[in-house]
Amino acid sequence: MPVPIGGRAFEIVEVLVQSAGELVTKNDLSARVWPGAIVEENTLQFHISAIRKALGSDRGMLKTASGRGYRLFGAWTSRESTSSVDSMDLEPMRSRAEPFQTNLPAAASELVGRTNAVQQLRGLLSAYRVVTLTGPGGIGKTRLALEVARGLFPTFQGDVRLVELVSLSDPDLVPSAVAAGLGLKLGGDQISAESVARAIGLQRLLLVLDNCEHVIDAAAKLAETVVRMCPRTTILATSREILKIEGEYVYRVPPLDVPSQHEEPDDILGRSAVQLFMATTRALHSDFSPNGENLPVIAAICRRLDGIPLAIDLAAARVATLGLQQVAVDLDDHLGMLTGGRRTALPRHQTLRATLDWSYELLPEPERLVMRRLAVFAGDFTAKAASLVAAGGGIAASEAVCSLANLVTKSLVTLEVGGVIACHRLHETTRAYALEKLDESGEFEQVARRHADYYRGVFERAEIELETLPAPAWLARYGSQIGQVRAALDWAFSPTGSAEVGVALTVAAVPLWVHLSLMEECRGRVEQALSSPAESRDAHRNMQLYAALGAALFLTKGSCPEMVAAFTRTLEIAESLDDTDYRLRALWGSFMEHITSLRYRAALAVAEKFCTFAAKSTDPADGLVGDRLVGVALLALGDLEGARRRIERMLGRYVARTPHIIRYQFDQQLLAYSYRCRILWLQGFADQALASVESHLVAARASDHPYSLFSGLLQTACPLALLVGDLTLAERYVKALMDLSARHAVELWTLGGRCFAGVLLIKRGNTGPGLELLRTAFARVPQGAFTLFYTPMLASTADALGRDGKTAEGLSIIDEALARSDSNEERWCVAELLRIKGELILREGAPRAAAAAEEHFLRSLDWARRQGALSWELRTSTSLARLQYDQGRIAEARSLLQSAYDRFSEGFETADLKSAKAYLDFWVSR
């Protein structure tokens, strides 16, 4: 059974295994595992302990030769696990040129007194896959974790990501929060621990999970899943409660070192608790310089505060205003009352509470009021947000800002200035304390309402900014506010909240969920809003919610009855309100339902209706989106020229717009390029098609919109590379599709990639394995899942069966494809279907096979010529000419194939044209 173990520890195992039971000295181990580095004794001990823990009941196999080194006994076998797809030698679509990424905040100040802990944790993180920092609130778990992670990042050779869980009230959102923190944009029905782990895959990653205790079960499940499925990921967690998972190393964060009762002054200055006290005091009172008389006082304060960093910060911040002696007296009185004089009975969490009580009671009333009101913020907040939410009840906005500044100087609020906008935050322990005070004051409901109202306004303005801000800039400005949205909605839909505010905020936050690809969360929140009391929503709000629900359902479940119902309801309300914007959104949903249900004629009617109403829109780009929809339907119906005309008109005038991704879920320009590429190939312009697909895939990657990139790879890039016969290029595209599906954990995308991987194997002559892979994956693909994808894949399966000697089965499948084409009016590929059937008839070799095959080839030619599908015509001309040549009709064969070949002006290095040229040259030589 696999067990998690750190990378360095695994390297030690490798060295010991290679020694075959012989002694390996400590110096040899250090030199081979840490070449060129000086390794301390305790670092090696961490790793040996981790290996013994991983060996479990077999730990006795690892023997220690006291003072010398180690031996590993037993029989060991090295092996690698591969699969038929993953072992394919596919070049990645591009090498990683960008630097490794981190979202760790810059250190606001030096971390005092934790040098040994930082060094120890670095060793532990190379020995163990999961390290949990635990301890009471205020002990400094988060600061220590961040300091360790920041120190590791320059040499880690991977991403280092922080995910803060403090703002979550719903444990089910832990996977979504982690996905957002990692920058993953996951699709599929639900974001789960497994989907996050699949998306991480083999990426080298240090994941810092901060504040796990209130969602401990969900955090533990996610950590355990990631460690099991992601061999190159290490997790550093902070929590008051341990995760209790396999392979976890628990590091209990100690308090800072405090002086003993009778230490000498020089020794006092060497204690880390005293160093922190003095650093904090000097930051606020630069000329603070304690003399010999003051050092014992400082030592006594640090002892009374048990070495808890947050408590020491709070006390030190008071020296500038109260003086050192008064701080000592106040603390002594306060802590004495708490313990009743029994010093030994004082747990550290009581010490911190007493310190917070003392700090809170020392505040003037306006600052107390502001501090407890700030507790409604879940995470970072700006001074502007604080001024508006904390104001009221006799406190003006300007006074709230002054109080906020004072709270910063007193270490009750932290200030982070590393980003574009300076942000404030309450330490989680301080926030929990302040929330209690806010609840006791009876103000919680009104402050929570102001908080929700404020963020409703923020995101209503943010929606307007979608028109002018590029998506990355918009997300950088608003993406970090997801915690505030969650907190506001939790209150709004609580029994004492305001459903009306909740509905408004839900509608306003939809673009945020879309940009963060949190569509499962979006769907849940929208459904919550729709289930609120009817009086909280008017018709306009209902229309907005149903449109958001339809889009979320489409992206999480695909075309389904619930999606149809949501968009139908949207259209009904939009018609009654004469709302053009939402009428178009609803018609887009209807178009997608028809196109994925393979009702192409009905889809065309909806697209034309879309164009009619788009003409009334104030946004001229809406009409161009309609052109694209019409073009897709016309392509499916086999009108290549009409499809190209509409799509190229759209491309000639359309300017990419961020709001259109919100309205229509995909990058409309990239989709248009994708379909244009297919049309170009069909019409005989392979070189233009290939150049276009490369450029639009680059744009799709730059857009950071996975759905658009997926559509381009599945609908165009992979099939086009296979159609032109460039198998090296096809490998790159299949690899890119598989990587994308793994990162975003969408099974449907994985199935599409496996289908193309199977076709690729067949094209390379590995017909048996390729056919097995293709059929296994294709059997799980829903018939309406991929527009213009399903029927050609049926044809590829039938053709491969014929090549594998299973002609009767191939004929049955190609007849199924032709029947689908006829019933759905999917005419764009009918010429190819008829050609493949003709080839299968010839392979079967039945009486009059040649005549029957020729009949199908002639019908294929007729379809290809009427549609202007020159590439299909060349393929069929080649098949028919070969039959004619075999029958001795050489001149007729040469004339037919030469006529088709001569009409090409490019693409002469593609497989079909090279094959046709080879036949023509051979026949001329004969």
VONU-949354 format. One line per 3 residues: number of its first residue (from 1); for each residue x, y, z of C-alpha. Coordinates in steps of 0.2 Angstrom, whole numbers. Layout:
N
NUM	X:Y:Z | ...
END
This chain:
926
1	0:0:0 | 8:17:-5 | 12:29:10
4	16:47:8 | 35:52:11 | 45:67:7
7	56:69:-8 | 73:69:2 | 67:54:13
10	63:45:-3 | 81:49:-10 | 88:41:7
13	78:26:4 | 85:24:-14 | 103:26:-8
16	99:13:6 | 91:1:-6 | 105:2:-18
19	117:-2:-4 | 109:-20:-3 | 110:-21:16
22	127:-14:18 | 131:0:30 | 129:18:23
25	138:31:34 | 130:47:39 | 143:57:29
28	139:46:13 | 121:49:15 | 123:68:17
31	135:69:2 | 123:59:-9 | 106:67:-4
34	113:84:0 | 128:86:-12 | 138:101:-7
37	128:106:8 | 131:106:26 | 118:95:34
40	115:95:53 | 112:79:63 | 94:83:68
43	90:86:49 | 95:68:45 | 86:61:60
46	70:69:54 | 71:59:38 | 76:43:46
49	61:45:58 | 49:48:43 | 56:33:34
52	53:22:49 | 35:29:51 | 32:25:33
55	38:7:35 | 25:4:49 | 26:-13:56
58	42:-16:45 | 52:-2:53 | 64:-15:60
61	71:-17:43 | 80:0:45 | 94:-3:57
64	105:11:65 | 123:8:68 | 126:19:83
67	136:34:78 | 141:27:61 | 126:26:49
70	111:15:43 | 107:-2:35 | 91:-6:26
73	87:-25:25 | 74:-34:15 | 71:-38:-4
76	66:-22:-14 | 59:-20:-32 | 59:-4:-42
79	45:-2:-54 | 36:12:-63 | 17:12:-67
82	12:17:-84 | -4:17:-94 | -8:15:-113
85	-11:34:-114 | 0:41:-101 | 15:31:-108
88	13:38:-125 | 28:48:-130 | 19:65:-133
91	29:81:-133 | 21:95:-122 | 12:108:-131
94	25:121:-124 | 38:121:-111 | 36:130:-95
97	44:147:-99 | 36:157:-85 | 44:157:-67
100	36:147:-53 | 22:155:-45 | 17:160:-27
103	4:171:-19 | 13:172:-2 | 11:190:5
106	27:200:8 | 33:199:26 | 26:215:35
109	40:214:48 | 54:202:53 | 49:186:62
112	58:187:79 | 63:172:89 | 59:158:77
115	76:155:69 | 77:137:76 | 59:133:72
118	61:139:54 | 76:128:51 | 68:113:59
121	52:115:49 | 62:116:33 | 70:99:37
124	53:92:42 | 45:97:25 | 59:88:15
127	56:72:26 | 37:72:27 | 23:76:15
130	11:84:28 | 17:95:42 | 4:103:53
133	8:117:64 | -3:117:79 | -5:127:95
136	-17:139:104 | -23:155:95 | -10:169:95
139	5:157:96 | 11:162:79 | 6:147:68
142	2:157:52 | 17:169:53 | 29:154:56
145	21:144:41 | 22:159:30 | 40:163:35
148	45:145:31 | 36:145:14 | 44:161:9
151	61:155:13 | 58:139:3 | 51:147:-12
154	67:153:-21 | 75:135:-21 | 59:124:-21
157	58:122:-40 | 39:123:-39 | 24:133:-35
160	21:139:-17 | 3:143:-14 | -6:149:1
163	-25:145:4 | -33:154:18 | -48:144:25
166	-53:157:39 | -67:165:29 | -76:148:25
169	-92:144:35 | -96:129:24 | -84:114:25
172	-90:109:7 | -82:125:0 | -64:119:5
175	-60:111:-12 | -67:126:-21 | -56:138:-10
178	-41:127:-13 | -45:127:-32 | -46:146:-32
181	-30:148:-21 | -21:137:-34 | -28:147:-49
184	-37:131:-55 | -52:133:-65 | -61:117:-63
187	-76:112:-73 | -87:97:-71 | -102:94:-60
190	-94:97:-43 | -77:103:-37 | -71:89:-25
193	-55:84:-16 | -52:72:-30 | -55:84:-44
196	-42:96:-36 | -30:82:-34 | -32:77:-52
199	-29:95:-57 | -13:96:-47 | -7:80:-54
202	12:79:-55 | 15:97:-52 | 28:101:-39
205	19:111:-26 | 20:117:-8 | 2:120:-2
208	0:130:13 | -17:127:21 | -20:141:34
211	-33:140:48 | -40:123:46 | -48:120:63
214	-66:126:59 | -67:115:44 | -55:101:50
217	-64:86:43 | -65:94:25 | -47:100:26
220	-41:83:32 | -50:74:18 | -43:86:5
223	-25:85:12 | -26:66:12 | -32:65:-6
226	-19:77:-12 | -5:68:-4 | -12:51:-10
229	-14:57:-28 | -1:70:-31 | 17:63:-27
232	26:79:-29 | 15:90:-18 | 19:94:0
235	7:101:13 | 10:113:27 | -5:116:37
238	-9:127:52 | -23:122:64 | -28:122:82
241	-33:104:79 | -22:91:70 | -28:83:54
244	-26:65:59 | -21:59:42 | -9:46:36
247	9:53:35 | 6:68:45 | 20:76:56
250	13:87:70 | 24:101:75 | 17:110:91
253	23:128:89 | 31:133:106 | 29:149:115
256	44:161:113 | 58:159:126 | 55:169:141
259	67:174:155 | 67:165:171 | 64:174:188
262	82:179:192 | 91:181:175 | 105:193:172
265	101:208:161 | 112:201:147 | 103:184:147
268	86:193:147 | 91:202:131 | 94:185:123
271	77:178:126 | 66:178:110 | 50:185:120
274	60:200:126 | 67:203:108 | 49:203:101
277	43:215:115 | 57:227:111 | 55:226:92
280	36:230:93 | 39:244:105 | 53:252:95
283	42:251:79 | 30:262:88 | 42:272:99
286	58:273:90 | 68:281:105 | 63:267:117
289	79:261:125 | 76:251:141 | 89:252:155
292	95:240:168 | 80:244:179 | 67:241:165
295	74:224:159 | 67:215:174 | 50:223:171
298	50:218:153 | 55:200:158 | 41:200:170
301	28:205:157 | 34:192:145 | 33:178:158
304	16:184:163 | 11:183:145 | 18:165:143
307	28:169:128 | 13:171:117 | 18:182:102
310	1:190:100 | -1:194:118 | 17:201:118
313	13:212:103 | -3:219:111 | 6:223:127
316	21:231:119 | 10:242:108 | 4:250:124
319	21:255:130 | 21:271:119 | 5:278:127
322	4:270:145 | 23:268:149 | 32:252:153
325	28:252:172 | 9:255:169 | 8:241:157
328	16:229:169 | 4:234:183 | -11:233:172
331	-7:216:166 | -3:210:183 | -19:215:190
334	-29:208:175 | -20:191:174 | -21:190:193
337	-40:192:193 | -41:179:180 | -31:166:190
340	-36:170:207 | -18:171:212 | -14:153:206
343	-1:156:192 | 1:137:188 | -17:136:184
346	-16:148:169 | -18:140:152 | -11:149:137
349	-28:152:129 | -34:161:145 | -18:172:145
352	-22:178:128 | -41:181:132 | -35:191:147
355	-23:201:137 | -37:204:124 | -49:209:138
358	-36:221:145 | -32:228:128 | -50:230:123
361	-55:239:140 | -40:251:138 | -47:257:121
364	-58:273:121 | -76:269:117 | -75:274:98
367	-60:262:95 | -69:248:105 | -84:251:94
370	-74:251:78 | -64:235:83 | -79:225:86
373	-88:231:70 | -73:226:60 | -75:208:65
376	-88:206:52 | -75:206:38 | -69:189:33
379	-51:192:27 | -43:208:20 | -53:224:20
382	-49:242:14 | -49:258:24 | -64:263:14
385	-74:248:18 | -70:249:36 | -75:268:36
388	-92:264:29 | -96:247:38 | -90:253:55
391	-97:270:54 | -114:274:62 | -122:275:79
394	-113:291:83 | -97:287:74 | -93:296:58
397	-84:288:43 | -69:300:46 | -68:295:65
400	-69:277:60 | -54:279:49 | -44:287:63
403	-49:273:75 | -44:260:62 | -27:269:62
406	-25:269:81 | -30:250:81 | -16:247:69
409	-3:256:81 | -10:245:95 | -7:229:86
412	-26:225:86 | -27:227:67 | -13:222:55
415	-9:233:39 | -3:224:24 | 5:236:11
418	12:223:-2 | -2:224:-15 | -9:238:-26
421	-21:244:-12 | -16:243:6 | -27:231:16
424	-31:228:34 | -35:212:43 | -39:206:60
427	-29:191:67 | -41:177:67 | -40:176:86
430	-43:194:88 | -58:193:76 | -66:179:86
433	-64:189:101 | -71:204:93 | -86:194:86
436	-91:189:103 | -90:208:109 | -100:213:93
439	-114:199:97 | -114:205:116 | -117:223:110
442	-133:218:101 | -126:227:85 | -121:212:75
445	-137:212:63 | -135:230:58 | -117:229:56
448	-118:213:46 | -132:222:35 | -120:236:32
451	-106:224:27 | -118:215:15 | -124:231:8
454	-107:237:5 | -101:222:-5 | -117:222:-15
457	-112:239:-20 | -94:234:-23 | -100:220:-35
460	-113:230:-44 | -100:243:-48 | -88:228:-53
463	-100:222:-66 | -100:239:-74 | -81:238:-74
466	-81:222:-84 | -84:233:-99 | -68:242:-97
469	-56:232:-87 | -46:217:-95 | -51:201:-86
472	-34:198:-77 | -35:216:-70 | -53:214:-65
475	-49:198:-56 | -34:205:-47 | -45:219:-40
478	-60:209:-35 | -55:190:-34 | -49:191:-16
481	-66:197:-10 | -74:180:-12 | -73:178:7
484	-82:194:10 | -96:188:-2 | -98:171:7
487	-99:179:24 | -112:192:18 | -122:179:10
490	-121:168:25 | -129:182:35 | -141:187:22
493	-149:170:20 | -149:167:39 | -165:167:49
496	-161:185:55 | -154:191:39 | -161:200:24
499	-165:189:9 | -168:204:-2 | -150:210:1
502	-144:192:-2 | -153:191:-18 | -145:207:-24
505	-128:202:-19 | -130:185:-27 | -134:193:-44
508	-120:205:-42 | -107:191:-38 | -111:180:-53
511	-96:187:-63 | -84:184:-49 | -89:165:-48
514	-88:164:-67 | -70:172:-67 | -65:161:-53
517	-73:146:-62 | -83:142:-46 | -98:137:-55
520	-104:124:-43 | -103:137:-29 | -112:149:-41
523	-126:136:-44 | -128:133:-26 | -129:151:-21
526	-141:155:-35 | -153:141:-30 | -152:147:-12
529	-158:164:-18 | -172:157:-29 | -178:147:-14
532	-179:163:-3 | -196:171:1 | -204:177:-15
535	-206:194:-9 | -187:196:-8 | -187:195:-27
538	-195:205:-41 | -197:199:-59 | -181:207:-64
541	-171:198:-50 | -179:182:-55 | -174:184:-73
544	-156:187:-68 | -156:172:-56 | -163:160:-69
547	-151:166:-82 | -136:163:-70 | -143:146:-65
550	-145:141:-83 | -127:145:-87 | -120:137:-71
553	-130:121:-75 | -124:121:-93 | -106:122:-87
556	-107:110:-73 | -120:97:-80 | -121:101:-98
559	-137:102:-107 | -150:95:-95 | -169:97:-92
562	-165:109:-77 | -154:120:-89 | -168:120:-102
565	-181:125:-88 | -170:139:-81 | -167:147:-98
568	-186:145:-103 | -191:154:-87 | -178:167:-91
571	-185:170:-109 | -203:171:-102 | -198:185:-90
574	-187:194:-102 | -202:194:-115 | -213:201:-102
577	-201:214:-97 | -195:217:-115 | -177:215:-109
580	-166:213:-124 | -150:208:-114 | -158:193:-105
583	-169:188:-120 | -152:185:-129 | -145:176:-114
586	-160:164:-114 | -159:162:-133 | -141:158:-132
589	-145:144:-119 | -159:138:-131 | -147:137:-145
592	-134:127:-135 | -148:115:-130 | -153:112:-148
595	-135:111:-155 | -130:99:-141 | -146:89:-144
598	-141:88:-163 | -156:97:-168 | -147:108:-181
601	-162:115:-191 | -170:120:-175 | -153:127:-169
604	-153:138:-185 | -170:145:-181 | -165:150:-164
607	-149:158:-170 | -159:168:-183 | -171:173:-169
610	-156:178:-159 | -150:189:-173 | -167:198:-175
613	-167:203:-157 | -148:207:-157 | -153:220:-169
616	-162:229:-155 | -147:228:-143 | -137:244:-139
619	-122:233:-140 | -117:230:-159 | -106:215:-154
622	-122:205:-149 | -127:204:-168 | -110:198:-172
625	-112:184:-159 | -128:180:-168 | -118:178:-184
628	-107:165:-176 | -122:155:-170 | -129:155:-187
631	-112:150:-194 | -111:135:-183 | -128:129:-187
634	-125:132:-206 | -109:122:-205 | -117:107:-197
637	-131:108:-210 | -117:107:-224 | -118:125:-230
640	-100:129:-230 | -100:145:-240 | -114:152:-229
643	-106:147:-213 | -89:154:-218 | -97:171:-224
646	-106:173:-207 | -91:168:-196 | -79:179:-206
649	-91:194:-205 | -91:191:-186 | -72:190:-185
652	-70:206:-196 | -80:217:-184 | -80:209:-167
655	-69:215:-153 | -67:203:-139 | -77:208:-124
658	-76:202:-106 | -94:203:-103 | -98:191:-117
661	-89:177:-107 | -101:181:-93 | -116:181:-105
664	-112:167:-117 | -99:157:-106 | -86:156:-120
667	-74:168:-129 | -84:171:-144 | -70:176:-155
670	-60:161:-151 | -74:150:-155 | -77:158:-171
673	-59:155:-176 | -61:137:-171 | -75:134:-183
676	-67:144:-197 | -52:133:-196 | -63:118:-200
679	-72:126:-214 | -55:131:-222 | -49:113:-222
682	-65:107:-229 | -64:120:-243 | -46:115:-247
685	-36:128:-238 | -26:117:-226 | -11:129:-224
688	-22:143:-219 | -32:132:-207 | -16:126:-198
691	-9:143:-197 | -26:150:-190 | -28:136:-177
694	-10:139:-170 | -13:157:-168 | -30:155:-160
697	-24:142:-148 | -10:154:-142 | -24:167:-139
700	-35:155:-130 | -21:150:-118 | -17:169:-115
703	-36:172:-111 | -35:160:-96 | -52:153:-100
706	-51:134:-100 | -68:131:-108 | -63:141:-124
709	-46:132:-125 | -54:115:-123 | -66:119:-137
712	-52:124:-148 | -42:109:-145 | -57:97:-146
715	-67:104:-160 | -53:110:-171 | -34:107:-166
718	-34:88:-163 | -46:84:-178 | -37:95:-190
721	-20:89:-186 | -26:71:-189 | -36:76:-205
724	-20:84:-213 | -10:69:-207 | 3:78:-197
727	5:65:-183 | 18:75:-174 | 7:90:-172
730	-8:79:-168 | 3:72:-153 | 6:89:-147
733	-12:94:-147 | -18:77:-139 | -5:80:-126
736	-12:98:-123 | -30:91:-122 | -25:78:-110
739	-15:90:-99 | -30:102:-99 | -42:89:-94
742	-31:83:-80 | -28:101:-73 | -47:105:-73
745	-53:88:-69 | -67:86:-82 | -71:68:-86
748	-79:73:-102 | -63:82:-108 | -53:67:-103
751	-64:56:-114 | -62:67:-129 | -43:67:-127
754	-43:48:-125 | -54:46:-141 | -41:56:-151
757	-27:47:-143 | -35:31:-150 | -36:38:-167
760	-18:43:-166 | -13:26:-162 | -23:19:-177
763	-15:32:-189 | 2:26:-183 | -2:8:-188
766	-6:2:-170 | -24:-2:-175 | -28:-15:-161
769	-23:-5:-146 | -29:11:-154 | -46:4:-158
772	-48:-3:-140 | -44:14:-133 | -55:23:-145
775	-70:12:-142 | -68:11:-123 | -68:30:-121
778	-81:34:-135 | -93:22:-127 | -94:34:-112
781	-96:50:-122 | -114:56:-122 | -121:58:-140
784	-124:76:-138 | -109:81:-128 | -98:88:-142
787	-104:98:-157 | -98:91:-174 | -87:78:-165
790	-98:63:-162 | -103:58:-179 | -85:59:-186
793	-79:48:-172 | -91:35:-176 | -84:35:-194
796	-66:34:-187 | -72:19:-177 | -80:10:-192
799	-65:13:-203 | -53:6:-189 | -64:-9:-188
802	-63:-12:-206 | -44:-11:-205 | -44:-23:-191
805	-54:-36:-200 | -70:-33:-192 | -79:-26:-208
808	-97:-32:-204 | -96:-22:-187 | -89:-7:-196
811	-103:-7:-209 | -115:-8:-194 | -108:7:-186
814	-106:17:-202 | -124:14:-206 | -128:21:-189
817	-118:36:-193 | -127:39:-209 | -144:37:-201
820	-139:50:-188 | -133:62:-202 | -150:59:-211
823	-161:62:-195 | -151:77:-188 | -148:84:-205
826	-129:84:-201 | -123:86:-218 | -106:93:-217
829	-98:76:-216 | -110:65:-226 | -98:64:-240
832	-84:56:-229 | -97:44:-221 | -102:38:-239
835	-84:36:-244 | -80:26:-228 | -95:15:-232
838	-89:12:-249 | -71:7:-243 | -79:-5:-230
841	-90:-13:-244 | -74:-16:-254 | -65:-24:-239
844	-80:-35:-236 | -78:-42:-254 | -96:-48:-256
847	-103:-51:-274 | -105:-35:-283 | -95:-26:-270
850	-86:-15:-283 | -102:-9:-290 | -110:-5:-273
853	-94:3:-268 | -93:14:-283 | -111:19:-280
856	-107:26:-263 | -91:35:-270 | -102:43:-283
859	-115:49:-270 | -100:55:-259 | -93:65:-274
862	-110:73:-277 | -112:79:-259 | -94:85:-258
865	-96:95:-275 | -112:103:-270 | -105:108:-253
868	-89:115:-260 | -80:102:-249 | -64:100:-259
871	-55:90:-246 | -69:77:-245 | -69:77:-264
874	-51:73:-265 | -52:59:-253 | -67:51:-262
877	-59:54:-279 | -43:45:-273 | -54:30:-267
880	-64:29:-283 | -49:32:-294 | -40:17:-285
883	-56:6:-289 | -56:12:-307 | -37:8:-309
886	-40:-9:-302 | -53:-12:-315 | -42:-7:-329
889	-50:10:-331 | -33:19:-330 | -37:35:-340
892	-53:38:-331 | -45:36:-314 | -31:48:-319
895	-43:61:-325 | -54:60:-310 | -40:62:-297
898	-30:75:-308 | -46:86:-309 | -48:86:-290
901	-29:88:-287 | -27:103:-299 | -40:113:-290
904	-29:115:-274 | -18:130:-272 | -10:125:-255
907	-8:111:-243 | 3:100:-254 | 12:93:-239
910	-3:86:-231 | -6:67:-231 | -21:67:-243
913	-12:78:-257 | 4:68:-255 | -5:52:-257
916	-15:58:-272 | 1:65:-280 | 10:48:-277
919	-4:39:-286 | -4:51:-301 | 15:50:-303
922	14:31:-302 | 0:30:-315 | 9:41:-327
925	25:31:-326 | 14:15:-330
END
